[in-house]
Amino acid sequence: MVKSCAAISCTNRFVRGCNISFHKFPKHSKDSTLRDQWIQAISREAVGTKRRWIPGDHDYVCSNHFREEDFILSKHAQHKLLRPGALPSLNLGKPEKKITVRTTQTSQAAVAFDQHIDIEPEQEPEEGSAAVSEDHAYCTDIVTLKRKYDNLSVQHEKLRQDFNNAKRREKRCRVTLEAMLAKTKEIQALSDDAHSMLDAYKVH
């Protein structure tokens, strides 16, 4: 199993040849007090809960979270060892608590009760104020859409009437043209080929 650091926001993993050492949590059977101090220093929470995180047998803290004086050299000076009683204290990256801003009068009253402070009653918005509620904004949108729909309906009706008027004018022109063609046939003013070409414009 690859060794990795259990400290919050630390991404250090064991790589052969690196200068970072990894140290197991003190065993409960040997020094439960020191183990609890390590767990409190790391200050992690169990995934999906608000309970305190409990390290396993394969959880480590890397050397970046200890002071230089927390280490001693091994007998042959090949690697560093932690001094007895050393605690992780550096670069622990404890997450900041999120501050929730109370906005409603009820929630502000609850905070005021805990802190023993006075809360001024919520004032009604002045008439003509630029701020509107979400419901008012929603109604305004409906009114705007209805007005646009009515305008489009009027334009559509006008275009429909113009189209029908144009069709009637075209029909009258064809009837007039057909009468003129019939008259030219009677007086034989045009050739047969010309009459055949103009017959295509007759009213069907």
ABEGO torsion letter per residue (X at the ends): XBBBBABBGBABBBBBGBABBBBBBBBAAABAAAAAAAAAAAGBBBBGBABBBBBBAABBBBAAABBAAABBBBAAGABBBBBBGBBBABGAGBBBBBBBBBABAAAAAAAAAAAGBBBBBBBBBBBGBABBBAAAAAAAAAAAAAAAAAAAAAAAAAAAAAAAAAAAAAAAAAAAAAAAAAAAAAAGABBAAAAAAAAAABBX
